[in-house]
Amino acid sequence: MVLGEGEIPLKGIIDHLDGKRELSSIQGIAYRRNGQVHFNDKSVISPSVDDFTFPDYSLVDMRFYTTPNAYAFRGIYLSSFYFFIGRGCPSNCSFCVNKNIKNYMGSKPRNRSAEKVVDDILRTRKDYKIDGFYILDDAFTINREYVHEFCDELIKRKVGLLWAAQSRINAINHDYLKHMREAGCIQLDFGVESGSQRMLTLMRKGIKIQWVEEVFDNCHALGIRPLANILFNHPGEEKEDIDLTFKLIDRIKPSITYFNIFMPTPGCDLAEKNNITYTDEEIIKMEEMGGGLSQKDPKYHYGNHDIDIVELVRTNHFKYNKLSSLIRFMFTGTYVRQLLRSKRKISYLFAALALAKEFFRQIYIWRLKPLLTKSR
């Protein structure tokens, strides 16, 4: 097993399989020998993420990954691809495991050079005819100087792709957003989590409600789709906190709102603090949209209220994510121009059928299936 960053240890493992190296000499791995588990030095952090070359995607079915779909741009069909352009996250959120793997991964964000990243994006555009890309980094917008360099590079080299990224509320201002929009950014995903300042403090988010409102107002004004991730069921949550959350959602009007249910993943502070462990069967139960939660099982229910969180999420998913808002964006000049430039025009006709299929699938999952289950 590799502990943390994989490239350097993986090279050692390959050498071992070729008979060139002993497992005991490979940093950053754990292995079993004679019934005993051995942990080698875990602190293997690559000195520069620019040292790693672009993957050879000819070895995988890139048609599958780049066919127009609604996942990267959350309901907006584009032929796109995902990129990690940096590593590390300095945040301290109570519900996340990232901070507790800092010894493996390093908490300080490290980015590849903007020039090399754009090289890779252009190569992918040329080879696979993508129309957009999504940046998966947890902390992409933390380093403002780097993001400005990245946007300048996209503009200077006329990349001409739409793109989206994950971001943090406390890492954004109007000028920053304006530059990103000029470089083709049309979507940012934010961890809003709660409309209660008390809960945000408990979660150690490091943000204020006022900042959330300002960022979403700026995104709407600049033509960037702001997405809000919301988290229910955090320990200490009261009914009043949930009410404040919906009040904030109504105020900021996210383009898409994702309602998530807190489960203490092994390794996060809340799991460690409360000594929470799960069996394999219980983890499966959680992944099936909280069977225990819907029954208010204390093993899965952490809020200080008796609200059925699963039902709350189910009820509000369609209320705050209407198909009309997605269709509206598809008639904007930004989206239409990208389709006209695309070399995959025929693929988008099939994508329209897929959109309709997904819409009815969601209706079944969130509306019909619960009704059918209750009627049995």
Sequence and secondary structure as in RCSB ss.txt:
>XXXX:A:sequence
MVLGEGEIPLKGIIDHLDGKRELSSIQGIAYRRNGQVHFNDKSVISPSVDDFTFPDYSLVDMRFYTTPNAYAFRG
IYLSSFYFFIGRGCPSNCSFCVNKNIKNYMGSKPRNRSAEKVVDDILRTRKDYKIDGFYILDDAFTINREYVHEF
CDELIKRKVGLLWAAQSRINAINHDYLKHMREAGCIQLDFGVESGSQRMLTLMRKGIKIQWVEEVFDNCHALGIR
PLANILFNHPGEEKEDIDLTFKLIDRIKPSITYFNIFMPTPGCDLAEKNNITYTDEEIIKMEEMGGGLSQKDPKY
HYGNHDIDIVELVRTNHFKYNKLSSLIRFMFTGTYVRQLLRSKRKISYLFAALALAKEFFRQIYIWRLKPLLTKS
R
>XXXX:A:secstr
 B S  HHHHHHHHHHHTTSS GGG TTBEEEETTEEEE       S GGGS    GGGS HHHHHS BSTTTTT
S B EEEE  EE      TT SGGGGHHHH SS EE  HHHHHHHHHHHHHHH  SEEEE  TTTTT HHHHHHH
HHHHHHTT   EEEEEE GGG  HHHHHHHHHTTEEEEEEEEE S HHHHHHTT    HHHHHHHHHHHHHHT E
EEEEEEE  TT  HHHHHHHHHHHHHH  SEEEEEE    TTSHHHHHTT    HHHHHHHHTT HHHHTT TTT
  SSS   HHHHHHHHHHHHS HHHHHHHHTSHHHHHHHHH S HHHHHHHHHHHHHHHHHHHIIIIIHHHHHHH
 
